[in-house]
Amino acid sequence: MATTTVLPSDGQPSAEKPPNPPDDDGSSSDPDAPNTTQNDNAPASCPSKKPCKNNRGWRKIVRNFTPSWFAVNMGTGIVSILLFNLPWNGYWLHVISYIFFALNVLLFVIFFIISFLRYTLYPEIWPAMIAHPAQSLFLGCFPMGFASKLFSPSPPIHLRSISHTTLLFPTISHHTSYIFTKSKLIPNPAIINMMIFACSHWGSGLIYLAWSFWWLDAIISMATCISMPFIVMHRHRPGLDKTTATLLLPIVPAVVAAATGGIVADALPSSGHAYATLVVSYALWGIGQALSGCVLALYFHRLTIHSLPPRDVIVSVFLPIGPLGQGGFGIQQLGKVALKVVPQTAMFRVSGVDAARGAEFLYFLGVFFGIVMWGFALAWVCFALISLRTTRSFPFNMGWWGFTFPLGVWATCANALWQNLDSEFFKYVTTVSSLSPFL
């Protein structure tokens, strides 16, 4: 490269390389030049000396908004269901739960609008956010916020009687009817299921609109469940010592969508559509639970090798409770719907098995897995409480929402067991676990 001779003040010539020409984007390719690259979420620099419009006002809020704010939806939503679903309840608690639900819907709409503006006005942020090892994992909070908020209050739902099951198994059918009508609240995801349970009297058109929303949510959940783990493996590669339970966040939406599908299938007027929704929901449940099991094994290995997470993310030790509690509720909900839907189809008949008996097997299997997953979640609750006791002091941050959602869905699993088993033990467990996020 050509050099220029520079004559300094002492009169001695010196050879100096000229600066490299700037690249197309205006940055210098000189390796010795200082790094002036901005971080992914920093406001763009302005050429003038006047304050940049990206550094003030609503643009600053939009530009710095992150997907982790949708975790607030999950927390406020579960507060609504916990207040409404207490076994020993009162009217004033119901009113407060409706207030929390309305606030939750409002927050979701606001967060969605801000996110839409963020990636529309600043499209360069999207790939930067995907490449971020922490922010990208919170993408799973959006489908969970849309589908589950987490569960919304609704009036008791009385299901139609199952005549064929009554003829075959009258005792079980009578108990099942008691299960489905006894509770003051049937857990249902906020947006989609409120359309079904609170507005289904408007006609089947609204039910099918909710069904279409569920398919959209299922697609988004599958997209995050499949893409984000691959991005973590291929691009982030955090290493075992940097692995946290937040890896579960893009996976759990598949489990939530499965539970939502069970509730939507219960309301569909067409048995064929309900059957297809039920099968897809079982597949979603299997995908979400299997991948969650892989992450739980990896996370347990990380804890045994590298001890507890840092203080600022210690609350993440509660996250493993989420897929276990949600999965326990979801598999029970799917088994309950199978009692009504499967006998109306040709399922199991190829093998010569009566469909009604097969449906009851799915119901029993759901209750069995609900008990097992509730117990496994109990072990993680103990691990989490001991970890907090060991750490003692830890800073307040967005991660504190990790307290409410996992413990809340664990309570919904206990609530379903209380109804399915008619157990006083799980009635008291539901009360204690529902109040635990407020302690």
C-alpha positions as CSV (number, residue, x, y, z in Angstrom):
1,M,0.0,0.0,0.0
2,A,1.3,3.5,-0.8
3,T,2.6,5.6,2.1
4,T,2.9,9.3,2.6
5,T,5.8,11.1,4.1
6,V,4.8,13.3,7.0
7,L,7.1,16.0,8.3
8,P,6.6,16.4,12.0
9,S,7.5,19.4,14.1
10,D,11.0,18.0,14.8
11,G,11.9,17.9,11.1
12,Q,12.4,14.1,10.9
13,P,10.3,12.4,8.2
14,S,8.2,9.4,9.2
15,A,6.2,6.9,7.2
16,E,2.5,6.6,8.0
17,K,-0.2,4.6,6.3
18,P,-3.2,6.6,5.2
19,P,-6.5,5.7,6.7
20,N,-8.5,2.9,4.9
21,P,-11.4,4.2,2.9
22,P,-14.8,3.7,4.5
23,D,-16.9,0.7,3.6
24,D,-20.2,1.1,1.8
25,D,-22.0,1.5,5.1
26,G,-19.7,4.4,6.1
27,S,-17.6,2.5,8.7
28,S,-13.8,2.3,8.5
29,S,-12.2,-1.0,7.8
30,D,-9.0,0.0,9.7
31,P,-8.3,-2.7,12.2
32,D,-6.6,-0.1,14.5
33,A,-9.6,2.2,14.5
34,P,-11.7,2.2,17.6
35,N,-14.9,0.1,17.6
36,T,-17.8,2.4,17.2
37,T,-20.4,-0.3,16.5
38,Q,-23.6,0.3,18.4
39,N,-25.2,-2.5,20.3
40,D,-28.4,-4.1,19.0
41,N,-30.9,-2.0,20.8
42,A,-29.0,1.3,21.1
43,P,-30.7,4.3,19.4
44,A,-29.2,5.2,16.1
45,S,-26.8,8.1,16.1
46,C,-27.9,11.4,14.6
47,P,-25.6,13.4,12.3
48,S,-26.8,16.8,13.7
49,K,-26.1,18.1,17.2
50,K,-29.8,18.4,18.0
51,P,-31.3,15.6,20.1
52,C,-32.1,12.5,18.1
53,K,-35.8,11.7,17.8
54,N,-35.0,8.1,18.5
55,N,-33.6,9.1,21.9
56,R,-36.7,10.7,23.3
57,G,-40.4,10.4,23.5
58,W,-42.4,7.4,22.4
59,R,-39.8,6.4,19.8
60,K,-37.3,5.7,22.6
61,I,-39.9,3.5,24.4
62,V,-40.7,1.6,21.2
63,R,-37.1,1.1,20.2
64,N,-36.1,-0.3,23.6
65,F,-39.1,-2.5,24.1
66,T,-38.3,-6.2,24.4
67,P,-40.3,-9.4,24.3
68,S,-39.7,-10.0,28.0
69,W,-42.5,-7.6,28.8
70,F,-45.0,-10.2,27.7
71,A,-44.0,-12.1,30.8
72,V,-46.0,-9.5,32.7
73,N,-49.1,-10.8,30.8
74,M,-48.4,-14.2,32.0
75,G,-48.0,-13.0,35.6
76,T,-51.1,-10.8,35.8
77,G,-53.2,-13.4,34.0
78,I,-52.4,-16.1,36.5
79,V,-53.2,-13.7,39.3
80,S,-56.7,-13.4,37.9
81,I,-57.3,-17.1,37.8
82,L,-55.8,-17.7,41.3
83,L,-58.0,-15.2,42.9
84,F,-61.1,-16.5,41.1
85,N,-60.4,-20.2,41.5
86,L,-59.8,-20.4,45.2
87,P,-61.8,-23.3,46.7
88,W,-63.0,-21.0,49.5
89,N,-63.8,-17.8,47.7
90,G,-66.0,-14.7,47.9
91,Y,-67.7,-12.3,45.6
92,W,-65.1,-9.5,46.3
93,L,-62.3,-11.8,45.2
94,H,-64.2,-12.5,42.0
95,V,-64.5,-8.8,41.3
96,I,-60.7,-8.3,41.9
97,S,-60.0,-11.2,39.5
98,Y,-62.1,-9.6,36.8
99,I,-60.2,-6.3,37.3
100,F,-56.9,-8.2,36.9
101,F,-58.2,-9.9,33.8
102,A,-59.2,-6.6,32.2
103,L,-55.9,-5.1,33.1
104,N,-54.2,-8.1,31.5
105,V,-56.0,-7.8,28.3
106,L,-55.2,-4.1,28.2
107,L,-51.5,-4.8,28.8
108,F,-51.4,-7.4,26.0
109,V,-52.9,-5.0,23.5
110,I,-50.5,-2.3,24.5
111,F,-47.5,-4.6,24.3
112,F,-48.6,-6.0,21.0
113,I,-48.9,-2.5,19.4
114,I,-45.5,-1.4,20.7
115,S,-43.9,-4.6,19.4
116,F,-45.6,-4.1,16.0
117,L,-44.3,-0.5,15.8
118,R,-40.8,-1.6,17.0
119,Y,-40.2,-4.1,14.2
120,T,-42.0,-2.0,11.6
121,L,-40.2,1.3,12.2
122,Y,-36.9,-0.4,13.0
123,P,-36.7,-3.6,11.0
124,E,-33.0,-4.0,11.6
125,I,-33.8,-4.8,15.3
126,W,-35.5,-8.1,14.5
127,P,-32.4,-10.0,13.3
128,A,-30.4,-8.3,16.2
129,M,-33.0,-9.5,18.7
130,I,-33.0,-13.0,17.3
131,A,-29.2,-13.1,17.7
132,H,-29.4,-11.9,21.3
133,P,-28.9,-14.9,23.6
134,A,-31.4,-13.7,26.2
135,Q,-34.0,-11.5,24.5
136,S,-34.8,-14.1,21.8
137,L,-35.9,-16.7,24.3
138,F,-38.7,-14.5,25.5
139,L,-40.4,-14.8,22.1
140,G,-42.3,-17.7,23.6
141,C,-44.0,-15.3,26.0
142,F,-46.0,-13.8,23.1
143,P,-48.0,-17.0,22.1
144,M,-48.5,-17.8,25.8
145,G,-49.7,-14.2,26.4
146,F,-52.1,-14.5,23.4
147,A,-53.4,-18.0,24.2
148,S,-53.2,-18.1,27.9
149,K,-52.8,-14.9,29.8
150,L,-53.0,-17.4,31.6
151,F,-56.5,-18.5,32.4
152,S,-59.6,-16.3,32.6
153,P,-62.6,-16.4,34.9
154,S,-65.8,-17.7,33.4
155,P,-69.2,-19.1,34.6
156,P,-69.5,-22.8,35.3
157,I,-69.8,-24.8,32.2
158,H,-72.3,-27.8,32.1
159,L,-71.3,-30.3,29.5
160,R,-73.8,-32.4,27.7
161,S,-74.3,-35.9,29.0
162,I,-72.5,-38.8,27.4
163,S,-75.2,-41.3,26.8
164,H,-73.1,-44.1,25.4
165,T,-70.6,-43.9,28.3
166,T,-73.5,-44.0,30.8
167,L,-74.7,-47.3,29.3
168,L,-71.3,-48.8,29.5
169,F,-69.9,-47.3,32.7
170,P,-72.6,-45.6,34.7
171,T,-70.5,-45.1,37.8
172,I,-67.7,-43.3,35.9
173,S,-70.1,-41.3,33.8
174,H,-71.9,-40.0,36.9
175,H,-68.6,-39.1,38.5
176,T,-67.5,-37.4,35.3
177,S,-70.6,-35.3,35.2
178,Y,-69.9,-34.3,38.8
179,I,-66.4,-33.3,37.9
180,F,-67.3,-31.1,35.0
181,T,-70.1,-29.1,36.8
182,K,-68.8,-28.9,40.3
183,S,-66.1,-26.3,39.9
184,K,-66.9,-22.6,40.0
185,L,-64.3,-22.1,37.3
186,I,-63.2,-24.1,34.3
187,P,-59.6,-22.9,33.5
188,N,-59.6,-21.3,30.1
189,P,-57.0,-19.2,28.2
190,A,-58.0,-15.6,28.2
191,I,-58.5,-14.3,24.7
192,I,-59.4,-17.5,22.8
193,N,-61.4,-19.2,25.5
194,M,-63.3,-16.1,26.7
195,M,-64.6,-16.0,23.1
196,I,-65.9,-19.5,23.6
197,F,-67.2,-19.6,27.2
198,A,-68.4,-16.0,27.6
199,C,-69.6,-15.3,24.1
200,S,-70.5,-18.7,22.6
201,H,-74.2,-17.8,22.8
202,W,-73.6,-15.4,19.9
203,G,-73.4,-18.4,17.6
204,S,-71.1,-21.0,16.1
205,G,-69.4,-18.3,14.0
206,L,-67.6,-16.9,17.0
207,I,-66.6,-20.4,18.1
208,Y,-65.0,-21.0,14.8
209,L,-63.3,-17.6,14.9
210,A,-61.8,-18.7,18.2
211,W,-60.8,-22.0,16.6
212,S,-59.0,-20.1,13.8
213,F,-57.2,-18.0,16.5
214,W,-56.2,-21.3,18.1
215,W,-54.7,-22.6,14.9
216,L,-52.7,-19.3,14.6
217,D,-51.5,-19.6,18.1
218,A,-50.6,-23.3,17.6
219,I,-48.5,-22.3,14.5
220,I,-46.7,-19.5,16.3
221,S,-46.1,-21.9,19.3
222,M,-44.6,-24.5,17.0
223,A,-42.5,-21.9,15.3
224,T,-40.9,-20.8,18.5
225,C,-40.7,-24.3,19.9
226,I,-38.7,-25.6,16.9
227,S,-36.8,-22.6,15.7
228,M,-35.5,-21.1,18.9
229,P,-33.8,-24.3,20.3
230,F,-32.1,-24.7,16.9
231,I,-30.9,-21.1,17.0
232,V,-29.6,-21.7,20.5
233,M,-27.7,-24.7,19.3
234,H,-26.4,-23.2,16.1
235,R,-25.9,-19.5,16.8
236,H,-26.0,-18.7,20.5
237,R,-24.1,-21.8,21.8
238,P,-24.1,-20.5,25.4
239,G,-22.1,-23.3,27.0
240,L,-23.2,-25.4,29.9
241,D,-22.1,-22.9,32.5
242,K,-24.2,-20.2,30.9
243,T,-27.3,-22.3,30.5
244,T,-30.4,-21.3,32.4
245,A,-34.0,-22.4,32.7
246,T,-35.0,-19.6,30.3
247,L,-34.4,-22.2,27.6
248,L,-37.9,-23.4,28.5
249,L,-39.6,-20.2,27.5
250,P,-39.8,-20.9,23.7
251,I,-40.8,-24.5,24.3
252,V,-43.6,-24.1,26.9
253,P,-46.0,-22.4,24.4
254,A,-46.6,-25.8,22.7
255,V,-47.8,-27.2,26.0
256,V,-50.0,-24.2,26.5
257,A,-51.4,-24.5,23.0
258,A,-52.2,-28.1,23.7
259,A,-54.2,-27.3,26.8
260,T,-56.0,-24.5,24.9
261,G,-56.8,-26.9,22.1
262,G,-58.5,-29.2,24.5
263,I,-60.8,-26.4,25.7
264,V,-61.5,-25.3,22.1
265,A,-62.3,-28.9,21.0
266,D,-64.8,-29.1,23.8
267,A,-66.9,-26.2,22.3
268,L,-66.7,-27.0,18.6
269,P,-70.1,-28.2,17.3
270,S,-68.6,-30.5,14.7
271,S,-67.2,-33.8,16.1
272,G,-64.8,-34.1,13.1
273,H,-63.3,-30.7,13.8
274,A,-63.1,-31.4,17.5
275,Y,-61.4,-34.7,16.8
276,A,-58.8,-33.1,14.6
277,T,-58.2,-30.4,17.2
278,L,-57.8,-33.1,19.9
279,V,-55.3,-35.1,17.9
280,V,-53.2,-32.0,17.1
281,S,-53.3,-31.0,20.8
282,Y,-52.0,-34.3,21.9
283,A,-49.2,-33.9,19.3
284,L,-48.4,-30.4,20.6
285,W,-48.4,-31.7,24.2
286,G,-46.0,-34.5,23.3
287,I,-43.6,-32.1,21.5
288,G,-43.6,-29.6,24.3
289,Q,-43.3,-32.1,27.1
290,A,-40.5,-34.1,25.4
291,L,-38.4,-31.0,24.6
292,S,-39.1,-29.7,28.1
293,G,-37.8,-32.9,29.5
294,C,-34.6,-32.6,27.5
295,V,-34.1,-29.0,28.8
296,L,-34.8,-30.1,32.3
297,A,-32.2,-32.8,32.1
298,L,-29.7,-30.4,30.7
299,Y,-30.5,-27.8,33.3
300,F,-30.2,-30.3,36.2
301,H,-26.8,-31.3,34.8
302,R,-25.7,-27.7,34.7
303,L,-26.8,-27.2,38.3
304,T,-24.8,-30.3,39.5
305,I,-21.7,-29.2,37.6
306,H,-21.7,-25.4,38.0
307,S,-23.9,-24.9,41.1
308,L,-26.7,-22.3,41.2
309,P,-27.3,-19.6,38.7
310,P,-26.0,-16.0,39.4
311,R,-28.0,-13.9,41.8
312,D,-29.6,-11.7,39.1
313,V,-31.2,-14.8,37.5
314,I,-31.7,-17.0,40.5
315,V,-35.5,-16.7,40.2
316,S,-35.2,-18.7,37.0
317,V,-35.0,-21.8,39.2
318,F,-38.8,-21.6,39.4
319,L,-39.2,-21.9,35.6
320,P,-39.0,-25.8,35.5
321,I,-42.3,-25.9,37.4
322,G,-44.1,-24.2,34.5
323,P,-44.1,-27.0,31.8
324,L,-44.8,-29.6,34.5
325,G,-47.8,-27.8,36.0
326,Q,-49.2,-26.7,32.6
327,G,-48.6,-30.1,31.1
328,G,-50.3,-31.8,34.1
329,F,-53.4,-29.7,33.6
330,G,-53.3,-30.0,29.8
331,I,-53.2,-33.8,29.7
332,Q,-56.1,-34.0,32.1
333,Q,-58.1,-31.5,30.0
334,L,-57.4,-33.5,26.9
335,G,-58.5,-36.7,28.6
336,K,-61.7,-35.1,29.7
337,V,-62.5,-33.9,26.2
338,A,-61.6,-37.4,24.8
339,L,-64.5,-38.8,26.8
340,K,-66.9,-36.8,24.7
341,V,-65.2,-36.6,21.3
342,V,-63.6,-40.0,20.8
343,P,-66.8,-42.2,21.0
344,Q,-68.2,-40.1,18.1
345,T,-65.3,-41.1,15.8
346,A,-63.9,-44.3,14.4
347,M,-60.8,-44.1,16.6
348,F,-59.5,-47.5,17.9
349,R,-62.1,-49.4,15.8
350,V,-59.5,-50.6,13.3
351,S,-58.1,-52.7,16.1
352,G,-61.5,-53.8,17.3
353,V,-61.4,-51.7,20.4
354,D,-64.5,-50.0,21.6
355,A,-64.1,-46.2,21.2
356,A,-65.8,-45.4,24.5
357,R,-63.4,-47.7,26.4
358,G,-60.5,-46.2,24.6
359,A,-61.7,-42.7,25.5
360,E,-61.9,-43.7,29.2
361,F,-58.4,-45.1,29.0
362,L,-57.2,-41.6,27.7
363,Y,-59.1,-40.0,30.6
364,F,-57.5,-42.3,33.2
365,L,-54.1,-41.8,31.5
366,G,-54.5,-38.0,31.8
367,V,-55.3,-38.2,35.5
368,F,-52.3,-40.5,36.1
369,F,-49.9,-38.2,34.2
370,G,-51.4,-35.3,36.1
371,I,-50.5,-36.8,39.4
372,V,-47.0,-37.8,38.3
373,M,-46.2,-34.3,36.8
374,W,-47.6,-32.6,39.9
375,G,-45.3,-34.6,42.0
376,F,-42.3,-33.9,39.8
377,A,-43.1,-30.2,40.0
378,L,-43.2,-30.5,43.8
379,A,-39.6,-31.6,43.7
380,W,-38.6,-28.6,41.6
381,V,-40.5,-26.3,44.0
382,C,-38.4,-27.7,46.8
383,F,-35.2,-27.2,44.8
384,A,-36.2,-23.6,44.0
385,L,-37.1,-22.7,47.6
386,I,-33.8,-24.1,48.9
387,S,-31.9,-22.2,46.2
388,L,-33.6,-18.9,47.3
389,R,-32.8,-19.7,50.9
390,T,-29.1,-20.4,50.0
391,T,-28.8,-17.2,47.9
392,R,-30.7,-15.1,50.5
393,S,-30.5,-11.7,48.8
394,F,-31.0,-11.1,45.1
395,P,-31.9,-8.0,43.1
396,F,-35.4,-7.1,41.8
397,N,-35.7,-7.3,38.0
398,M,-38.1,-8.6,35.3
399,G,-37.2,-12.1,36.3
400,W,-39.4,-11.8,39.4
401,W,-42.4,-12.6,37.2
402,G,-40.9,-16.1,37.2
403,F,-42.4,-16.5,40.6
404,T,-46.1,-16.2,39.5
405,F,-46.5,-18.1,36.3
406,P,-44.9,-21.5,37.3
407,L,-46.5,-21.5,40.7
408,G,-49.9,-20.5,39.2
409,V,-50.0,-23.3,36.6
410,W,-48.9,-25.7,39.3
411,A,-52.0,-24.6,41.2
412,T,-54.2,-25.2,38.2
413,C,-52.8,-28.8,37.9
414,A,-53.7,-29.3,41.6
415,N,-57.1,-27.8,40.9
416,A,-57.8,-30.3,38.1
417,L,-56.7,-33.2,40.4
418,W,-59.0,-32.0,43.1
419,Q,-61.9,-32.1,40.6
420,N,-61.0,-35.4,38.9
421,L,-60.1,-37.2,42.2
422,D,-62.6,-35.4,44.4
423,S,-59.8,-35.2,46.9
424,E,-59.8,-33.0,50.0
425,F,-56.0,-33.1,50.0
426,F,-55.7,-31.5,46.6
427,K,-58.4,-29.0,47.6
428,Y,-56.2,-27.7,50.4
429,V,-53.1,-28.0,48.2
430,T,-54.9,-25.9,45.5
431,T,-55.6,-23.2,48.1
432,V,-52.0,-23.1,49.5
433,S,-50.4,-23.1,46.1
434,S,-52.8,-20.5,44.7
435,L,-51.9,-18.1,47.5
436,S,-48.2,-18.8,47.4
437,P,-47.4,-16.2,44.6
438,F,-48.8,-13.5,46.9
439,L,-46.6,-14.4,49.8
